[in-house]
Amino acid sequence: MKFVIFGLTISSSWGNGHATLWRGLCRSLANLGHHIVFYERDVPYYAGARDLHRLDGGELVLYSEWESVRSRAKRDIHDADVTMVTSYCPDALPATDLVAEYSRLSAFYDLDTPVTLLRLRRGDAVDYIGPRGLSDFDLVLSYTGGSALGELRNELGARKVAALYGHVDPDLHRPADPVERYRADLSYLGTYAADRQAALEALFIEPARRRSKQRFLMGGAQYPADFPWSDNVYFVRHLPPSEHAAFFSSSRITLNVTRREMREMGWCPSGRLFEAAACGTPVLSDDWDGLEMFFLPSEEIIVAHDSEDAVAALDLSDGEIKRIGAAARDRTLAEHTSTHRAAKLIDILASARPRAGTANLATLET
């Protein structure tokens, strides 16, 4: 099948969680024999930190403004088996108009569903969803499951909804030799977000204060100058995906902190969680509804509700730590790889109904 995707970015992993997920999913789709055309607006902040220039098994279309690429996009949509628009795509609205008119099977993928729904409730503008909501699409995919799926129907008129969760490419994220500069008793990798700050201070900063002899390491982008650093908290400004395996594999434990809106809605495993688990690194995570459907607490993941829980995790024996990390890696390879999600996506698409007068997807899968 030919997929045409209008997204935020696949070419730069700087300051966003979309790129790494798209790379793994597109690579897996290509391995299954599908062809992907990914449209991305070429903006300076991603261009300056671009770490992917070519899309294996597909085409990366970088463009400066929508009108310069509209004609080509129309041709690609007309020729595609599946056309997809995503959350935070800067040209989602004009792309949606073309998709509604010319696509054979259309999908919207919201990788930020709790944020989308919260902004709608507040009456804030949601730049990637137009006045018709999501009713133009044959299928709406959500990175978040649970109650989010019903709200996409009720609030935005989605006709068919399905969860497509995070995942990991195990060829890129796997156990690696430790690197001294990434060595840590507890690490954290994530872009700064104000709504994660309270949990980050409770589960990372406060344990660092209490355990001044241990080494704590953060990696990410966009952290403010007034972040509450301490002498035993070290920082790496930005890590490209090629460095993630070394980062996680150099950590005794790594922390997963979920954005507030996603935690409150539940069923929201982050890509970082799967990446660390694929490296065999034990994960200390905040708690949210549905977590046990992805990793079993105390068996495959360590759950922390407060600073005391985080400090207690640091006191676990090396044997227990290694056992949890190995179990999480086994679970990830069995259920949470990009290949698993690509196969799930094909199954979901096969059950979707194109609008009247369009081709039946089931006849196109070969």
N, C-alpha and C positions, 0 to 999 in steps of 0.2 A: 504494500500500500504506500501511497504518497501522503505524508503528513506535512501540512503547512502550519507553522506556529508563529504567532505574533506575541512576543514575550518581553519581559523587562531586560534581561541580559543572560547570555550564555558565555560570553567572551571574557567576562571579568568577574572574579569572585570577591572583589573588594566591596566590603560594606553591605553585602546582601547574602541571603541564603538560597537564592534561586539558581545561581549559575551551576553549582556543583551538582544539584539535583537534576537539572536539565542535561548535564553532560552524561551522567550515568544512565538516565532514561533513554536519551537519544542513542547512545552507544549500544545499549541493549536492544533497542528497536532495530537498529542497523544490523546487528548480529542475527536478528530474526528475519532479515531480508527486506526490511522496510526502508524507505527513503524519506529523509527529513529536510525540509527547508525552513530555517529559523530566521525570522525577521527581527532585527534589533536596531533601535535608534542609536546612532553613534554619538554618544555624549562625552564631554571631556573627562569627567571624573572616572568613567569606566575605561575610556581609551588610555588614560594615563596609567592604569594598573591592569592592562589587558594581559591575561595569561593563557588565552586560547585564540588562535588565529585561523584555524581550519577545523571544520566539522567532519570528522570521519564518517563516511556513509551518508553524507548529506551536504547541504550548502548553508553557509552563514552569509546572510544578506545584511550588511551594515549600511545604513542610510542616514543622511543628515536631516532630511525633512520628509514628511509623508508624501507630498505631491511628487517628489522626485522618484518615488518608488510605487506609486499607486497603480500605474498601468501594469507593471510587472506583477504586483500583488494580485490584481484582478485575474491575470492569466494563470498564475499559480493556483489560486483558489478554484478557478473553473476546472483545472486539471487534477485537483487533489481528491483523494478519497476521504480524507478527514482534514478539517480546518479547525484550528484551536486559537482562541484568544485567552490571555492570562491576566490575572490581577497585576496591577502596577505597570502594565504595558502603557507607555506614554501615548500611544496612538490607538488605544483600545476602541474608542468610539468610532472613528472612521473605518477601522478594520472590521468592527462588528457590522457596520452598514454593508460592506462588501460581502462579508460572510453570509449575512441574512439573505442576500440576493442571489449569490452565485455558488454557494457551497453545496456539496452533495450530502455531507454529514458534518454538522457543526458542534463544537464543544467549547465551553468556557471552563478554565481551570483556575480556581481561586486557591492560591497557595497561602492566603492570608485571611481566611474566612472569618475568624473572630474579630479581626481588626475591621474588616468590611462591615460586618453586622453592627459593631459598636458605633462606627461612624454614622451609619444610617440611623440608628436610634437617637443619636445626638443631633441629627439634622445637619451633619457636616457633609461637605461635598465628597463624593467618591468618583474620582476622575475617570476611572476605568469602567464604570457602569452608567449607561444612559437612562433616559426617562422611561424606557420600556422594561427596565430591569434586566432579567436574564431570560425573558420569554422568547427571544429570537433564536435561542440555541436548542438543538435537539437533546443535548446532554450537558449537565453541569457537574464537574468534578470538584471535590473539595479535599484539601490537604488535611482538614479536620473532620472527624466523624462525629458520631453521637447526635446530640440535639441540633448541631449545626445543619445537618442535612434537611431536617424538617423546616428550619428557619429559612433556608434558601428557597424552599418552595413557597412558604407562606409570605415572606417579606419581599421576595424578588421574582416570583412567578416562574421559578425553574420547573420545567416539565418532568424531567428525569434527573435524579441526582445519585451520585455514588461517591464513596470515599476512595481517594488514591493517596495513600500515606507516603511518608518519607521513606528513604531507602539509602543504600550505599553500594558503591562499586568496589567489590572486594579485591579487584586487581590493583586498585589505587590505595585502598585503605586495608592494610594488613599488618601483622606484626613486623616491626623493623628494629634494627639495632639502635639502642639508646644513643642520644646525642647529648653531650655534657651541657650545652647551653640551654637545652630544654628540660634538664633534669628537675623534677619536682616531687614533693610528697603529695601535693594536691595542685592540679592545674585547672584552668578554665579557658575555653576558646569560644569567643563570641563577640559580635559587634555590640557596641554600647547601645543600650536602650533604657530610657528613664524608668519604664515600668518593670524592668528587671532589677533595678538597683537595690531595692529593699531586700529581696531574696539573696542577691549577690553579697550584700554586706553581712547578712546573717549566716550564710553557708560558706563564705570564702574569706571575707575581710576579718570578721570577728574570730574565726578559728586561727587565722594567721596571727592576730594579736595575742591569742592565748598560747600559741605554740611558736614562740619567737626563735627557737633553735631549728625549726623546720623551714623548708624552702617552698614557696608558693609562686606559681607562674601563671600569668595571664597573657593571652594572645587575642588581638582584635583590632578594631579600628573605631575612630570617632570618640574616644574617651576624652572627657573634659580635663582641663588643667587642674581643677579642684577635686579630682577623684581622690578618695582617702587612702593613699598609698602608705605602706609601712616598709621598714628596712628589709624585711624578709619576703616582700612581694616584688617579683620581677616582672617585666613587661616586654612583650614582643609586639610591635605595632601592627603588622599584617603578615599573615602566613598564607601563601598560595596553597592550593590543594596538594601540590607535590610534596609539601612539608608536613602535612597533617599527620601522616603515619609516624614520622619521627617524633613529632610533638607528643602524640598520645602514648607512643611506646616508651617514652622517657619519663612518663608519669607513673607514680605508684597508684594513684587514684586520680580520676578526672571528674570535674563537676559539670552537670547539665542543669541549666536554669531556664525555665520556660517563661515566655512573655506573659504578663498578667492576663490579658484577654484570652489567650489560648489556654492557660492553666485553668481559668474559671469555667471555660466551656468543656475542657477535657478532650480526650481522644486526639491528642496532638503531639505525637512523638517527633522530635526535631531530627533533622538530618545529622547534626553533630552527635546525637546519642547513638545512632547506628554506626557512624564513622568510628567512634571510640570503641564500641563493642566489637566491631570487625577487626580492630587492632589487638583485641584481647585485653584491653585496658579496663579495669573495673570502673563502673560509673556510679557516682553519687548523684542522685537526682532529687529535685523537689517532687512533691506528690501531686497527682491530678487524676480525675476519674478516667478509667480505661487503661491506666499504665500497665496493670497486670496482664492485659491482653497482648502486650508486646514483650514484656520481660517480667519474670516472677520476682517480687520483692524478696530480699534476703537470699535468694537462690541465684538469680541472674543480674540483679541490680540492687544497689543500696539506696534506700529511701531516707531522706532527711526532712524533718519538719521544722527544725530550729538549729541553733548553733551547737547545742549539746549533742544532737544526733550527728552533726558533721564532725565534731571533735571525736566522738566515739568511733566513727568510721576510720579515723586516722590511727586509732589504737588497735584495730583488727590485726591479727597475725598475718605474716606474709603468706602462709599456707591458705588461709581463708580468702585473702585478697586474690591470690592467683586462681583459686577454685571458682570464685564468682566471675572473674574476667574470662576464664576458659568457657564457662557455661554460657555467658552472654555471647561470646564469639560463635559458639555452636548454634545458638538460637538464631543469630543474625544470618549466618550462612544458610540455614535451613528455611528461613521465612522472609527475610527483610532485605534482600539484595535488589539491585536495579533490575536484574533479570526477572525476578519474581514480580516486580511492579509492572514491567513491560508486558508480561504475559497477562497480568490482571487487567491492564488497560485494554488489551486486544479483546479479552472476554467481555468487558463492559461495553466496548464499542459495538461488538457483534450483537448485543442485545438491545442496542439503541435503535430507535425508529427515525429514519430520515423523514423530513417533511414530505407531504404528498407530492408526487411527481419527480422525486429524486431517486437515485439508484439505491438498491438494497445492498447494504454493506456486506452481508453474508456472501454475496456473489463476487466480491472484490478481494477477498482475503488471500487468494493465491497470487 
